[in-house]
Amino acid sequence: MKIDIHTKNVDLNVPLRTFIEEKVGDLEHLLGKLGPIHMRVEVGIPSNHHQSGQIYYAEANLTIGGDLLRADSNNYDLHTAIVDVKDELRVQIKRYKERLRDKQRKPKA
């Protein structure tokens, strides 16, 4: 699985990169051999104009073959936003695999 990490208004330091790769990498065992897999993760601060403190966002686009799974989250803590995205993608991957399995089933004629 290829992972691209992009940031907006946040510095991508080594601990943050490691945290993202570790959390998103946990999803790889769910994917198995579904085909070419590419993930784009974007984290950051949407704008610098918040009056009530920093609000972070995390967004992930997972491309499996020609299909796209997308998750996003907003939170006051960047790490929590990343974990929320991972959890949402986990649910979507399970649902996607169930749909693939249902398509492969054929009714008895």
Phi, psi and omega in degrees: 000131178263130182241122173254130181244127178236150179231158176222118180061022178222141176280133177268095178265174185298315179298322179292316178299317179296317180298315181296313181296324180292313182291315181287328179295337177297336181283344185298325180292335177286330186284325179062226183249060183276350181129194179294126185240130179225134179234134175243120181246131177234129178231153178165194177248124184300323178203168179260020187247019180282134180273335187259019179111179182284133173240123182259157174226153173225139182219138179226133175242116182251118180255119178244108185063247177252002183264148182240129172245133186228139176218147175213159182206147174239139181199164176282347178240128183295319181296321178294322178297320179294317179294322177297320178296318179298316180296319180293320178294325178300315179296317181294322179294317179298317178296320179296317180293324177296319178297319178296319180294320179293325178293327182283338179288140180238138179290149177285132182256000000 
